[in-house]
Amino acid sequence: MTGEEIEAIVNGYHGDAFGILGPHSVLKKSGQPRWEVRAFLPHADAAVVVAGGTKYEMVKKHAQGFFVAELDGEPVPYGLRAHLWDGREVEIDDPYRFGPQISESDLYLHTEGTLYEAWLMLGAHSVVSEGATGVRFAVWAPNAETVSLAGEFNDWDTRRHPMRRRNGGVWELFVPGLAAGTSYKYNVRSRLAGYQQLKADPYAFYCELPPKSASRVWDNSQYEWRDAAWMRARASCDILKSPMSVYEVHLESWMRGPMGEMLTYRELAVNLVEYVKQMGYTHMELLPIMEYPFSGSWGYQVIGYFAPTSRFGTPDDFKFFVDACHQAGIGVIVDWVPAHFPKDSHGLVYFDGTALYEHADPRKGEQKEWGTLAFNYGRNEVRSFLISNAMFWLKEFHIDGLRVDAVASMLYLDYSRKAGEWVPNQYGGNENLEAIEFLRRFNELAHSVPGAFTVAEESTAFPGVSKPVYLNGLGFTMKWNMGWMHDMLDYFSNDPIYRKYQHNNITFSLLYAFTENFVLPISHDEVVHGKGSLIGKMPGDEWRQFANVRAFLAYMWAHPGKKLLFMGQEIGQREEWNHDRGIRWDLLEFDPHRKLQSLVRELNRLYRANPALYEVDFHHSGFEWVDFRDGQNSIIAFLRRGSDPKDFILVCCNFTPVPRQGYEFGVPEEGVYQEILNTDSELFGGTNMGNGGSVSSRAVARHNRPHSIAVTLPPLAVVAFKKL
């Protein structure tokens, strides 16, 4: 130990603090064994070592609080007692008396990129080490000269708790006596360019409430789950052959309290869960709930990938919410954002003074469209971080599905870039080969969790998004059908008089409907930023607008594919979604809005009760055109079939305000056909025009079928029939 090393310790730039601090054997000229205890205590004016019941005065070797005590014999367990500047006397269990905390095998797997439960190694963990209870901290910063721990427990002094460097650039420190809730950050001092920054823990399980930005210690092992029955049933369920009607929710703005305050996870576990169950949805999809600093990002610019946002409560509170969903029979999907992250200085950006999680080259590492940075999927430790994060939500929080945001931006190197702003791959193409391999491995591992599924928000024609990896696909369970969404919204936004010129918009999706496992989404992106709400897109007076929405939703629920509807659209909210305000629940005082909500509830009930509407969503045998040629009248009809071909439903759509009497459709079998749905029912706000509950077939050939039924098609309506 030299004077220069003491200076490095007291000024916070010594790269091997454990080589200086703590217990050290020393050999005197006499040859007798002796040992020293060295401690940096800048908040103390005096200190003693307590070992074997004896006190040993420590000598101050540096004015800023570097103390040394010399003892006879070999090192034994000891404690420190410090007299502070404010007159208090405190007992200190020296962090520098503890050996390495992380196994070499975990460090090796992390460096290799195959540590897929890395949250068990990195981050802050309440543990017992050598008989002492405390918190083990670990962070990856390979290009740091030093990393130290700062928090409320050491007055945010970045010098007092330097960490031990381990293989692969991981830094660790066990601090005895710390408890859950402790706030902390890592002070990362780079060996390059004098960079130094206080960083939040990338693996933190809990964060301070924004705009505060520190991480907080949390023990994820304390919550007792009560959803065992759900988890068992989920493991044996084939989601592709099951009903899936998803309510997309932004927790900040679904509902506000009397004073405009946000509801907590536990309040949402009552109010939101009861509503979703009452409405008959099978699943709820949450816009990102991982900790994010700026509410205006809706959660899509994540800082704390392993922490549910503290806006609504603790991690255990969020577990309570998921638990409540499962006990109510509702699956939980969360939006996951492995494509990019924000540039907030306390986050992942330039983490150790280098482009650690991102690419150094802005042509690869920057997403200018969003002002964010793209992950470097070619780096082993980054892949371990992201895949571990996915597994964390599936395993620790019992999340049922991950909807992966912005997949197209990951797949293509030239996504949202002009010529010269991107770098081709090794073969000269625009595919991001590293991202493709990452997504495949992510999907393989996600599907190893019993009953878990993944959904891609992917807006291009990239092949095989929802095909298994062993068939050279990306391995997602399902993919959003963005083409259907745009075609349908474009079609319905036009006055019905012009729809005959756009007839292909409502039929084109069936040319590719079975090339992927599609989800039909009307998501948050379609009702914001000047696009107007769903009802606001519809032409005509109020009655026609509501009738159009009813017809649109009924066609959506009958069309092959799983369903997703963003909150507020089920009640016909006219205003665009505003993330700072709750949904206009007061609109339910008015008949048109209340009756539209009743239709959505009935669509969900009908959908779940009829396997023909969900069992065969992804194969042509589940769909059969009856008539798609009547573009002049904007009328279509089709059959949906279940896994039993004899189980079928006839769906007839009239997308003009002109009623059609006696319109004939061919049917597969003779018999009586019950009208199981009529969106023009007075119950849903319509005119009550219909078919008296049922119609009987006649031996009149139509549409290449020997039998047919003559039905009344109400204006701007969908009617559906099932053979009794």
Secondary structure, 3 states (H helix, E strand, C coil): CCHHHHHHHHCCCCCCHHHCCEEEEEECCCCCEEEEEEEECCCEEEEEEEECCEEEECEEEECCCEEEEEEECCCCCEEEEEEECCCCEEEECCHHHCCCCCCHHHHHHHHHCCCCCHHHCCEEEEEEECCEEEEEEEEECCCEEEEEEEEHHHCCCCCCCECEECHHHEEEEEEECCCCCCEEEEEEEECCCCCEEEECCCCCCEECCCCCCCEECCCCCCCCCCCHHHHHHHHCCCHHHCCCEEEEECCCCCCECCCCCECCHHHHHHHHHHHHHHHCCCEEEECCCEECCCHHHCCCCCCEEEEECHHHCCHHHHHHHHHHHHHCCCEEEEEECCCEECCCCCCCCCCCCCCCCECCCHHHHEECCCCEEEECCCCHHHHHHHHHHHHHHHHHCCCCEEEECCHHHHHECCCCCCCCCCCCCCCCCCECHHHHHHHHHHHHHHCCCCCCEEEECCCCCCCCCCCCHHHCCCCCCEEECHHHHHHHHHHHCCCHHHHHHHCHHHHHHHHCCCCCCEEEEECHHHHCCCCCCCHHHCCCCHHHHHHHHHHHHHHHHHCCCEEEEECCHHHCCCCCCCCCCCCCHHHHHCHHHHHHHHHHHHHHHHHHHCHHHCCCCCCHHHEEEEECCCCCCCEEEEEEECCCCCCEEEEEEECCCCCEEEEEEEECCCCEEEEEEECCCHHHCCCCCCCCCEEECECCCECCECEEEEEEECCCEEEEEEEC
